[in-house]
């Protein structure tokens, strides 16, 4: 049997790259990448400050950094949900 030239997945567009899909998703939910970036920034800051923590115990420092990172991520997701609700219910597009 010779391979067919027809696409196995007709719904999948080959012109759509992963980057364009990612950018489209970020435009739909803008607070998710903000939360991811904030989480990464807090973790990076925590790792940097790990060396200069003074007399603070390691476990206490790690707990504080975890709480800060989770707080930032949850806050960004909450803002994203509120933004989506605002777009959908308050500034409702005309149908």
Gaussian input, Z-matrix of N, CA and C with variables (Angstrom, degrees):
# hf/3-21g

backbone

0 1
 N
 C     1     B1
 C     2     B2     1     A1
 N     3     B3     2     A2     1     D1
 C     4     B4     3     A3     2     D2
 C     5     B5     4     A4     3     D3
 N     6     B6     5     A5     4     D4
 C     7     B7     6     A6     5     D5
 C     8     B8     7     A7     6     D6
 N     9     B9     8     A8     7     D7
 C    10    B10     9     A9     8     D8
 C    11    B11    10    A10     9     D9
 N    12    B12    11    A11    10    D10
 C    13    B13    12    A12    11    D11
 C    14    B14    13    A13    12    D12
 N    15    B15    14    A14    13    D13
 C    16    B16    15    A15    14    D14
 C    17    B17    16    A16    15    D15
 N    18    B18    17    A17    16    D16
 C    19    B19    18    A18    17    D17
 C    20    B20    19    A19    18    D18
 N    21    B21    20    A20    19    D19
 C    22    B22    21    A21    20    D20
 C    23    B23    22    A22    21    D21
 N    24    B24    23    A23    22    D22
 C    25    B25    24    A24    23    D23
 C    26    B26    25    A25    24    D24
 N    27    B27    26    A26    25    D25
 C    28    B28    27    A27    26    D26
 C    29    B29    28    A28    27    D27
 N    30    B30    29    A29    28    D28
 C    31    B31    30    A30    29    D29
 C    32    B32    31    A31    30    D30
 N    33    B33    32    A32    31    D31
 C    34    B34    33    A33    32    D32
 C    35    B35    34    A34    33    D33
 N    36    B36    35    A35    34    D34
 C    37    B37    36    A36    35    D35
 C    38    B38    37    A37    36    D36
 N    39    B39    38    A38    37    D37
 C    40    B40    39    A39    38    D38
 C    41    B41    40    A40    39    D39
 N    42    B42    41    A41    40    D40
 C    43    B43    42    A42    41    D41
 C    44    B44    43    A43    42    D42
 N    45    B45    44    A44    43    D43
 C    46    B46    45    A45    44    D44
 C    47    B47    46    A46    45    D45
 N    48    B48    47    A47    46    D46
 C    49    B49    48    A48    47    D47
 C    50    B50    49    A49    48    D48
 N    51    B51    50    A50    49    D49
 C    52    B52    51    A51    50    D50
 C    53    B53    52    A52    51    D51
 N    54    B54    53    A53    52    D52
 C    55    B55    54    A54    53    D53
 C    56    B56    55    A55    54    D54
 N    57    B57    56    A56    55    D55
 C    58    B58    57    A57    56    D56
 C    59    B59    58    A58    57    D57
 N    60    B60    59    A59    58    D58
 C    61    B61    60    A60    59    D59
 C    62    B62    61    A61    60    D60
 N    63    B63    62    A62    61    D61
 C    64    B64    63    A63    62    D62
 C    65    B65    64    A64    63    D63
 N    66    B66    65    A65    64    D64
 C    67    B67    66    A66    65    D65
 C    68    B68    67    A67    66    D66
 N    69    B69    68    A68    67    D67
 C    70    B70    69    A69    68    D68
 C    71    B71    70    A70    69    D69
 N    72    B72    71    A71    70    D70
 C    73    B73    72    A72    71    D71
 C    74    B74    73    A73    72    D72
 N    75    B75    74    A74    73    D73
 C    76    B76    75    A75    74    D74
 C    77    B77    76    A76    75    D75
 N    78    B78    77    A77    76    D76
 C    79    B79    78    A78    77    D77
 C    80    B80    79    A79    78    D78
 N    81    B81    80    A80    79    D79
 C    82    B82    81    A81    80    D80
 C    83    B83    82    A82    81    D81
 N    84    B84    83    A83    82    D82
 C    85    B85    84    A84    83    D83
 C    86    B86    85    A85    84    D84
 N    87    B87    86    A86    85    D85
 C    88    B88    87    A87    86    D86
 C    89    B89    88    A88    87    D87
 N    90    B90    89    A89    88    D88
 C    91    B91    90    A90    89    D89
 C    92    B92    91    A91    90    D90
 N    93    B93    92    A92    91    D91
 C    94    B94    93    A93    92    D92
 C    95    B95    94    A94    93    D93
 N    96    B96    95    A95    94    D94
 C    97    B97    96    A96    95    D95
 C    98    B98    97    A97    96    D96
 N    99    B99    98    A98    97    D97
 C   100   B100    99    A99    98    D98
 C   101   B101   100   A100    99    D99
 N   102   B102   101   A101   100   D100
 C   103   B103   102   A102   101   D101
 C   104   B104   103   A103   102   D102
 N   105   B105   104   A104   103   D103
 C   106   B106   105   A105   104   D104
 C   107   B107   106   A106   105   D105
 N   108   B108   107   A107   106   D106
 C   109   B109   108   A108   107   D107
 C   110   B110   109   A109   108   D108
 N   111   B111   110   A110   109   D109
 C   112   B112   111   A111   110   D110
 C   113   B113   112   A112   111   D111
 N   114   B114   113   A113   112   D112
 C   115   B115   114   A114   113   D113
 C   116   B116   115   A115   114   D114
 N   117   B117   116   A116   115   D115
 C   118   B118   117   A117   116   D116
 C   119   B119   118   A118   117   D117
 N   120   B120   119   A119   118   D118
 C   121   B121   120   A120   119   D119
 C   122   B122   121   A121   120   D120
 N   123   B123   122   A122   121   D121
 C   124   B124   123   A123   122   D122
 C   125   B125   124   A124   123   D123
 N   126   B126   125   A125   124   D124
 C   127   B127   126   A126   125   D125
 C   128   B128   127   A127   126   D126
 N   129   B129   128   A128   127   D127
 C   130   B130   129   A129   128   D128
 C   131   B131   130   A130   129   D129
 N   132   B132   131   A131   130   D130
 C   133   B133   132   A132   131   D131
 C   134   B134   133   A133   132   D132
 N   135   B135   134   A134   133   D133
 C   136   B136   135   A135   134   D134
 C   137   B137   136   A136   135   D135
 N   138   B138   137   A137   136   D136
 C   139   B139   138   A138   137   D137
 C   140   B140   139   A139   138   D138
 N   141   B141   140   A140   139   D139
 C   142   B142   141   A141   140   D140
 C   143   B143   142   A142   141   D141
 N   144   B144   143   A143   142   D142
 C   145   B145   144   A144   143   D143
 C   146   B146   145   A145   144   D144
 N   147   B147   146   A146   145   D145
 C   148   B148   147   A147   146   D146
 C   149   B149   148   A148   147   D147
 N   150   B150   149   A149   148   D148
 C   151   B151   150   A150   149   D149
 C   152   B152   151   A151   150   D150
 N   153   B153   152   A152   151   D151
 C   154   B154   153   A153   152   D152
 C   155   B155   154   A154   153   D153
 N   156   B156   155   A155   154   D154
 C   157   B157   156   A156   155   D155
 C   158   B158   157   A157   156   D156
 N   159   B159   158   A158   157   D157
 C   160   B160   159   A159   158   D158
 C   161   B161   160   A160   159   D159
 N   162   B162   161   A161   160   D160
 C   163   B163   162   A162   161   D161
 C   164   B164   163   A163   162   D162
 N   165   B165   164   A164   163   D163
 C   166   B166   165   A165   164   D164
 C   167   B167   166   A166   165   D165
 N   168   B168   167   A167   166   D166
 C   169   B169   168   A168   167   D167
 C   170   B170   169   A169   168   D168
 N   171   B171   170   A170   169   D169
 C   172   B172   171   A171   170   D170
 C   173   B173   172   A172   171   D171
 N   174   B174   173   A173   172   D172
 C   175   B175   174   A174   173   D173
 C   176   B176   175   A175   174   D174
 N   177   B177   176   A176   175   D175
 C   178   B178   177   A177   176   D176
 C   179   B179   178   A178   177   D177
 N   180   B180   179   A179   178   D178
 C   181   B181   180   A180   179   D179
 C   182   B182   181   A181   180   D180
 N   183   B183   182   A182   181   D181
 C   184   B184   183   A183   182   D182
 C   185   B185   184   A184   183   D183
 N   186   B186   185   A185   184   D184
 C   187   B187   186   A186   185   D185
 C   188   B188   187   A187   186   D186
 N   189   B189   188   A188   187   D187
 C   190   B190   189   A189   188   D188
 C   191   B191   190   A190   189   D189
 N   192   B192   191   A191   190   D190
 C   193   B193   192   A192   191   D191
 C   194   B194   193   A193   192   D192
 N   195   B195   194   A194   193   D193
 C   196   B196   195   A195   194   D194
 C   197   B197   196   A196   195   D195
 N   198   B198   197   A197   196   D196
 C   199   B199   198   A198   197   D197
 C   200   B200   199   A199   198   D198
 N   201   B201   200   A200   199   D199
 C   202   B202   201   A201   200   D200
 C   203   B203   202   A202   201   D201
 N   204   B204   203   A203   202   D202
 C   205   B205   204   A204   203   D203
 C   206   B206   205   A205   204   D204
 N   207   B207   206   A206   205   D205
 C   208   B208   207   A207   206   D206
 C   209   B209   208   A208   207   D207
 N   210   B210   209   A209   208   D208
 C   211   B211   210   A210   209   D209
 C   212   B212   211   A211   210   D210
 N   213   B213   212   A212   211   D211
 C   214   B214   213   A213   212   D212
 C   215   B215   214   A214   213   D213
 N   216   B216   215   A215   214   D214
 C   217   B217   216   A216   215   D215
 C   218   B218   217   A217   216   D216
 N   219   B219   218   A218   217   D217
 C   220   B220   219   A219   218   D218
 C   221   B221   220   A220   219   D219
 N   222   B222   221   A221   220   D220
 C   223   B223   222   A222   221   D221
 C   224   B224   223   A223   222   D222
 N   225   B225   224   A224   223   D223
 C   226   B226   225   A225   224   D224
 C   227   B227   226   A226   225   D225
 N   228   B228   227   A227   226   D226
 C   229   B229   228   A228   227   D227
 C   230   B230   229   A229   228   D228
 N   231   B231   230   A230   229   D229
 C   232   B232   231   A231   230   D230
 C   233   B233   232   A232   231   D231
 N   234   B234   233   A233   232   D232
 C   235   B235   234   A234   233   D233
 C   236   B236   235   A235   234   D234
 N   237   B237   236   A236   235   D235
 C   238   B238   237   A237   236   D236
 C   239   B239   238   A238   237   D237
 N   240   B240   239   A239   238   D238
 C   241   B241   240   A240   239   D239
 C   242   B242   241   A241   240   D240
 N   243   B243   242   A242   241   D241
 C   244   B244   243   A243   242   D242
 C   245   B245   244   A244   243   D243
 N   246   B246   245   A245   244   D244
 C   247   B247   246   A246   245   D245
 C   248   B248   247   A247   246   D246
 N   249   B249   248   A248   247   D247
 C   250   B250   249   A249   248   D248
 C   251   B251   250   A250   249   D249
 N   252   B252   251   A251   250   D250
 C   253   B253   252   A252   251   D251
 C   254   B254   253   A253   252   D252
 N   255   B255   254   A254   253   D253
 C   256   B256   255   A255   254   D254
 C   257   B257   256   A256   255   D255
 N   258   B258   257   A257   256   D256
 C   259   B259   258   A258   257   D257
 C   260   B260   259   A259   258   D258
 N   261   B261   260   A260   259   D259
 C   262   B262   261   A261   260   D260
 C   263   B263   262   A262   261   D261
 N   264   B264   263   A263   262   D262
 C   265   B265   264   A264   263   D263
 C   266   B266   265   A265   264   D264
 N   267   B267   266   A266   265   D265
 C   268   B268   267   A267   266   D266
 C   269   B269   268   A268   267   D267
 N   270   B270   269   A269   268   D268
 C   271   B271   270   A270   269   D269
 C   272   B272   271   A271   270   D270
 N   273   B273   272   A272   271   D271
 C   274   B274   273   A273   272   D272
 C   275   B275   274   A274   273   D273
 N   276   B276   275   A275   274   D274
 C   277   B277   276   A276   275   D275
 C   278   B278   277   A277   276   D276
 N   279   B279   278   A278   277   D277
 C   280   B280   279   A279   278   D278
 C   281   B281   280   A280   279   D279
 N   282   B282   281   A281   280   D280
 C   283   B283   282   A282   281   D281
 C   284   B284   283   A283   282   D282

   B1=1.4508
   B2=1.5267
   B3=1.2908
   B4=1.4621
   B5=1.5229
   B6=1.3196
   B7=1.4643
   B8=1.5226
   B9=1.2809
   B10=1.4546
   B11=1.5279
   B12=1.3127
   B13=1.4584
   B14=1.5268
   B15=1.3263
   B16=1.4635
   B17=1.5167
   B18=1.2814
   B19=1.4591
   B20=1.5253
   B21=1.2985
   B22=1.4586
   B23=1.5273
   B24=1.3195
   B25=1.4562
   B26=1.5269
   B27=1.3204
   B28=1.4645
   B29=1.5308
   B30=1.3214
   B31=1.4648
   B32=1.5198
   B33=1.3116
   B34=1.4542
   B35=1.5178
   B36=1.3105
   B37=1.4588
   B38=1.5156
   B39=1.3058
   B40=1.4586
   B41=1.5150
   B42=1.3306
   B43=1.4631
   B44=1.5209
   B45=1.3067
   B46=1.4529
   B47=1.5200
   B48=1.3160
   B49=1.4565
   B50=1.5247
   B51=1.2983
   B52=1.4657
   B53=1.5247
   B54=1.3230
   B55=1.4629
   B56=1.5155
   B57=1.3224
   B58=1.4606
   B59=1.5279
   B60=1.3249
   B61=1.4697
   B62=1.5195
   B63=1.3356
   B64=1.4589
   B65=1.5239
   B66=1.3127
   B67=1.4628
   B68=1.5243
   B69=1.3200
   B70=1.4679
   B71=1.5315
   B72=1.3284
   B73=1.4637
   B74=1.5303
   B75=1.3334
   B76=1.4651
   B77=1.5207
   B78=1.3368
   B79=1.4608
   B80=1.5238
   B81=1.3469
   B82=1.4643
   B83=1.5198
   B84=1.3276
   B85=1.4619
   B86=1.5278
   B87=1.3382
   B88=1.4626
   B89=1.5270
   B90=1.3081
   B91=1.4592
   B92=1.5253
   B93=1.3122
   B94=1.4656
   B95=1.5337
   B96=1.3429
   B97=1.4651
   B98=1.5141
   B99=1.3382
   B100=1.4640
   B101=1.5298
   B102=1.3231
   B103=1.4622
   B104=1.5152
   B105=1.3345
   B106=1.4638
   B107=1.5295
   B108=1.3210
   B109=1.4674
   B110=1.5247
   B111=1.3283
   B112=1.4607
   B113=1.5165
   B114=1.3204
   B115=1.4529
   B116=1.5269
   B117=1.3227
   B118=1.4620
   B119=1.5295
   B120=1.3229
   B121=1.4659
   B122=1.5288
   B123=1.3239
   B124=1.4639
   B125=1.5287
   B126=1.3219
   B127=1.4635
   B128=1.5222
   B129=1.3302
   B130=1.4669
   B131=1.5307
   B132=1.3278
   B133=1.4637
   B134=1.5207
   B135=1.3149
   B136=1.4625
   B137=1.5144
   B138=1.3303
   B139=1.4616
   B140=1.5237
   B141=1.3254
   B142=1.4618
   B143=1.5294
   B144=1.3360
   B145=1.4685
   B146=1.5257
   B147=1.3114
   B148=1.4552
   B149=1.5294
   B150=1.3058
   B151=1.4635
   B152=1.5269
   B153=1.3354
   B154=1.4677
   B155=1.5202
   B156=1.3065
   B157=1.4639
   B158=1.5151
   B159=1.3200
   B160=1.4598
   B161=1.5116
   B162=1.3339
   B163=1.4577
   B164=1.5290
   B165=1.3122
   B166=1.4601
   B167=1.5416
   B168=1.3225
   B169=1.4630
   B170=1.5174
   B171=1.3093
   B172=1.4613
   B173=1.5218
   B174=1.3207
   B175=1.4677
   B176=1.5297
   B177=1.3261
   B178=1.4674
   B179=1.5253
   B180=1.3161
   B181=1.4714
   B182=1.5326
   B183=1.3171
   B184=1.4601
   B185=1.5283
   B186=1.3223
   B187=1.4686
   B188=1.5205
   B189=1.3313
   B190=1.4690
   B191=1.5204
   B192=1.3093
   B193=1.4640
   B194=1.5276
   B195=1.3250
   B196=1.4632
   B197=1.5213
   B198=1.3284
   B199=1.4653
   B200=1.5237
   B201=1.3300
   B202=1.4666
   B203=1.5284
   B204=1.3133
   B205=1.4654
   B206=1.5283
   B207=1.3223
   B208=1.4693
   B209=1.5179
   B210=1.3165
   B211=1.4652
   B212=1.5126
   B213=1.3231
   B214=1.4551
   B215=1.5281
   B216=1.3129
   B217=1.4672
   B218=1.5337
   B219=1.3185
   B220=1.4618
   B221=1.5271
   B222=1.3228
   B223=1.4653
   B224=1.5183
   B225=1.3155
   B226=1.4628
   B227=1.5233
   B228=1.3221
   B229=1.4686
   B230=1.5221
   B231=1.3269
   B232=1.4633
   B233=1.5270
   B234=1.3253
   B235=1.4618
   B236=1.5227
   B237=1.3216
   B238=1.4580
   B239=1.5144
   B240=1.3191
   B241=1.4717
   B242=1.5214
   B243=1.3232
   B244=1.4654
   B245=1.5252
   B246=1.3258
   B247=1.4622
   B248=1.5285
   B249=1.3245
   B250=1.4684
   B251=1.5255
   B252=1.3233
   B253=1.4653
   B254=1.5208
   B255=1.3253
   B256=1.4632
   B257=1.5192
   B258=1.3325
   B259=1.4652
   B260=1.5246
   B261=1.3216
   B262=1.4585
   B263=1.5274
   B264=1.3242
   B265=1.4599
   B266=1.5218
   B267=1.3209
   B268=1.4679
   B269=1.5231
   B270=1.3086
   B271=1.4658
   B272=1.5254
   B273=1.2997
   B274=1.4653
   B275=1.5138
   B276=1.3163
   B277=1.4556
   B278=1.5318
   B279=1.3084
   B280=1.4703
   B281=1.5164
   B282=1.3063
   B283=1.4753
   B284=1.5093
   A1=109.87
   A2=115.66
   A3=119.38
   A4=109.30
   A5=116.54
   A6=118.57
   A7=111.27
   A8=115.84
   A9=121.73
   A10=109.66
   A11=115.64
   A12=120.67
   A13=111.77
   A14=116.89
   A15=120.53
   A16=109.68
   A17=114.04
   A18=119.35
   A19=110.48
   A20=115.46
   A21=120.11
   A22=109.87
   A23=115.56
   A24=122.05
   A25=108.91
   A26=118.74
   A27=119.68
   A28=112.64
   A29=118.18
   A30=119.91
   A31=112.30
   A32=116.37
   A33=120.34
   A34=109.20
   A35=116.40
   A36=120.56
   A37=108.77
   A38=116.34
   A39=119.78
   A40=111.91
   A41=117.59
   A42=120.16
   A43=112.07
   A44=118.06
   A45=121.91
   A46=108.50
   A47=115.86
   A48=119.72
   A49=110.00
   A50=115.86
   A51=120.90
   A52=110.39
   A53=117.05
   A54=120.53
   A55=111.21
   A56=117.32
   A57=119.42
   A58=111.03
   A59=116.70
   A60=119.16
   A61=110.90
   A62=116.35
   A63=120.88
   A64=111.16
   A65=117.49
   A66=121.28
   A67=110.43
   A68=117.65
   A69=121.26
   A70=110.43
   A71=116.48
   A72=120.49
   A73=110.73
   A74=117.05
   A75=120.63
   A76=111.44
   A77=117.15
   A78=119.96
   A79=111.33
   A80=115.85
   A81=119.65
   A82=111.22
   A83=117.48
   A84=122.66
   A85=108.86
   A86=117.44
   A87=119.96
   A88=114.63
   A89=118.69
   A90=119.30
   A91=113.12
   A92=118.53
   A93=120.91
   A94=110.78
   A95=119.60
   A96=117.53
   A97=112.97
   A98=116.99
   A99=120.00
   A100=109.33
   A101=116.97
   A102=120.86
   A103=112.19
   A104=116.24
   A105=119.57
   A106=110.80
   A107=117.07
   A108=120.93
   A109=110.83
   A110=116.76
   A111=120.02
   A112=112.08
   A113=116.26
   A114=120.86
   A115=110.15
   A116=116.33
   A117=120.87
   A118=110.89
   A119=117.07
   A120=120.60
   A121=111.22
   A122=117.42
   A123=120.57
   A124=110.23
   A125=117.02
   A126=120.13
   A127=110.61
   A128=117.53
   A129=120.72
   A130=110.79
   A131=116.59
   A132=120.41
   A133=110.60
   A134=117.21
   A135=121.15
   A136=112.26
   A137=116.52
   A138=119.57
   A139=111.19
   A140=116.59
   A141=120.23
   A142=110.62
   A143=116.41
   A144=120.63
   A145=112.42
   A146=117.58
   A147=121.11
   A148=110.88
   A149=115.30
   A150=120.04
   A151=111.70
   A152=117.94
   A153=122.32
   A154=111.79
   A155=118.00
   A156=120.21
   A157=113.31
   A158=118.76
   A159=121.54
   A160=111.84
   A161=116.11
   A162=121.38
   A163=113.35
   A164=117.80
   A165=120.77
   A166=109.99
   A167=115.26
   A168=119.81
   A169=109.98
   A170=115.54
   A171=121.50
   A172=111.35
   A173=117.29
   A174=120.18
   A175=111.15
   A176=117.18
   A177=120.65
   A178=110.74
   A179=116.44
   A180=120.38
   A181=110.35
   A182=116.90
   A183=120.38
   A184=112.19
   A185=116.45
   A186=120.13
   A187=110.11
   A188=117.25
   A189=120.56
   A190=111.29
   A191=116.92
   A192=119.95
   A193=111.38
   A194=117.18
   A195=120.21
   A196=111.05
   A197=116.22
   A198=120.14
   A199=110.59
   A200=117.19
   A201=120.30
   A202=110.76
   A203=117.65
   A204=121.12
   A205=110.95
   A206=116.71
   A207=119.44
   A208=110.73
   A209=116.94
   A210=120.30
   A211=111.81
   A212=116.29
   A213=119.74
   A214=110.87
   A215=117.02
   A216=120.61
   A217=111.17
   A218=117.83
   A219=121.05
   A220=110.53
   A221=117.21
   A222=120.52
   A223=112.14
   A224=116.85
   A225=120.38
   A226=111.09
   A227=117.62
   A228=120.07
   A229=111.40
   A230=117.01
   A231=120.82
   A232=110.35
   A233=116.82
   A234=120.07
   A235=110.77
   A236=117.51
   A237=121.10
   A238=112.45
   A239=116.82
   A240=120.32
   A241=110.09
   A242=116.86
   A243=120.18
   A244=111.04
   A245=117.31
   A246=121.89
   A247=110.70
   A248=116.16
   A249=120.12
   A250=110.98
   A251=116.67
   A252=120.09
   A253=110.69
   A254=116.38
   A255=120.43
   A256=110.36
   A257=116.74
   A258=120.58
   A259=111.41
   A260=116.67
   A261=119.77
   A262=112.66
   A263=118.06
   A264=119.79
   A265=113.93
   A266=118.94
   A267=119.82
   A268=110.20
   A269=116.81
   A270=121.48
   A271=106.91
   A272=115.00
   A273=121.13
   A274=110.07
   A275=117.29
   A276=118.99
   A277=111.28
   A278=115.22
   A279=119.61
   A280=109.55
   A281=114.47
   A282=120.31
   A283=110.76
   D1=135.81
   D2=177.06
   D3=-92.23
   D4=146.29
   D5=-179.97
   D6=-66.88
   D7=138.62
   D8=-178.89
   D9=-80.30
   D10=148.44
   D11=179.60
   D12=-84.21
   D13=-9.48
   D14=179.74
   D15=-72.90
   D16=149.40
   D17=-179.77
   D18=-73.22
   D19=138.56
   D20=177.23
   D21=-71.73
   D22=-36.80
   D23=-179.78
   D24=-112.18
   D25=92.08
   D26=-176.19
   D27=-68.95
   D28=-25.84
   D29=-179.08
   D30=-75.74
   D31=-21.86
   D32=-177.77
   D33=-84.33
   D34=124.02
   D35=179.27
   D36=-92.39
   D37=127.81
   D38=-178.86
   D39=-75.22
   D40=-20.45
   D41=179.60
   D42=-76.65
   D43=-19.19
   D44=-179.64
   D45=-84.79
   D46=116.41
   D47=-178.93
   D48=-90.20
   D49=167.85
   D50=178.47
   D51=-64.32
   D52=-35.36
   D53=179.94
   D54=-64.81
   D55=-42.97
   D56=-179.91
   D57=-68.00
   D58=-35.19
   D59=175.35
   D60=-64.90
   D61=-41.02
   D62=179.36
   D63=-64.82
   D64=-42.23
   D65=178.35
   D66=-64.76
   D67=-40.29
   D68=177.79
   D69=-62.34
   D70=-43.44
   D71=-179.90
   D72=-66.05
   D73=-37.75
   D74=178.42
   D75=-66.75
   D76=-32.17
   D77=177.42
   D78=-71.34
   D79=-32.81
   D80=178.49
   D81=-71.45
   D82=-40.88
   D83=-178.74
   D84=-129.16
   D85=83.92
   D86=-172.39
   D87=-71.77
   D88=-18.81
   D89=-175.99
   D90=-84.12
   D91=-14.27
   D92=177.80
   D93=-66.62
   D94=-49.94
   D95=177.41
   D96=-66.15
   D97=-29.68
   D98=176.28
   D99=-65.22
   D100=-42.88
   D101=177.35
   D102=-64.38
   D103=-40.12
   D104=178.22
   D105=-65.38
   D106=-42.62
   D107=179.50
   D108=-65.95
   D109=-40.95
   D110=178.42
   D111=-65.22
   D112=-41.83
   D113=177.12
   D114=-59.80
   D115=-45.76
   D116=179.54
   D117=-64.21
   D118=-39.63
   D119=179.53
   D120=-65.13
   D121=-42.52
   D122=179.56
   D123=-65.31
   D124=-41.18
   D125=178.20
   D126=-64.79
   D127=-42.60
   D128=178.65
   D129=-63.93
   D130=-42.87
   D131=177.56
   D132=-62.83
   D133=-40.91
   D134=178.90
   D135=-63.87
   D136=-40.17
   D137=177.19
   D138=-67.24
   D139=-36.70
   D140=177.76
   D141=-66.41
   D142=-44.51
   D143=-178.24
   D144=-76.44
   D145=-10.19
   D146=179.48
   D147=-59.18
   D148=-35.25
   D149=-179.34
   D150=-72.63
   D151=-31.18
   D152=-175.44
   D153=-113.22
   D154=44.48
   D155=-176.37
   D156=-87.14
   D157=-7.03
   D158=177.71
   D159=74.22
   D160=-131.56
   D161=-177.27
   D162=-87.25
   D163=-1.71
   D164=-177.55
   D165=-68.26
   D166=137.64
   D167=177.97
   D168=-67.74
   D169=152.69
   D170=-178.94
   D171=-61.75
   D172=-44.25
   D173=-177.57
   D174=-63.20
   D175=-39.25
   D176=179.23
   D177=-67.29
   D178=-40.32
   D179=177.95
   D180=-62.50
   D181=-44.20
   D182=-179.61
   D183=-65.71
   D184=-36.64
   D185=177.37
   D186=-64.53
   D187=-43.76
   D188=179.40
   D189=-62.74
   D190=-42.53
   D191=-179.86
   D192=-67.65
   D193=-38.08
   D194=178.11
   D195=-63.99
   D196=-43.57
   D197=179.61
   D198=-64.15
   D199=-41.18
   D200=179.33
   D201=-64.86
   D202=-43.91
   D203=-179.29
   D204=-65.78
   D205=-44.08
   D206=179.11
   D207=-66.71
   D208=-38.05
   D209=178.46
   D210=-61.86
   D211=-42.59
   D212=178.94
   D213=-64.44
   D214=-44.61
   D215=-178.90
   D216=-65.20
   D217=-45.09
   D218=179.69
   D219=-65.97
   D220=-39.52
   D221=177.17
   D222=-62.05
   D223=-43.06
   D224=178.72
   D225=-65.63
   D226=-40.71
   D227=177.81
   D228=-65.67
   D229=-38.39
   D230=177.60
   D231=-63.96
   D232=-43.81
   D233=176.64
   D234=-62.00
   D235=-38.04
   D236=177.93
   D237=-64.06
   D238=-41.08
   D239=178.21
   D240=-66.14
   D241=-43.21
   D242=178.14
   D243=-63.47
   D244=-39.40
   D245=177.77
   D246=-63.36
   D247=-42.80
   D248=179.06
   D249=-65.34
   D250=-41.87
   D251=178.15
   D252=-64.46
   D253=-39.48
   D254=178.65
   D255=-62.74
   D256=-45.33
   D257=179.53
   D258=-63.87
   D259=-37.99
   D260=-173.75
   D261=-81.44
   D262=-38.13
   D263=-171.93
   D264=-105.62
   D265=-31.22
   D266=-176.92
   D267=-93.30
   D268=-52.64
   D269=-179.97
   D270=-101.86
   D271=63.99
   D272=-175.75
   D273=-72.03
   D274=127.31
   D275=176.72
   D276=-67.29
   D277=144.33
   D278=-178.83
   D279=-72.77
   D280=132.64
   D281=-177.88
   D282=-100.37

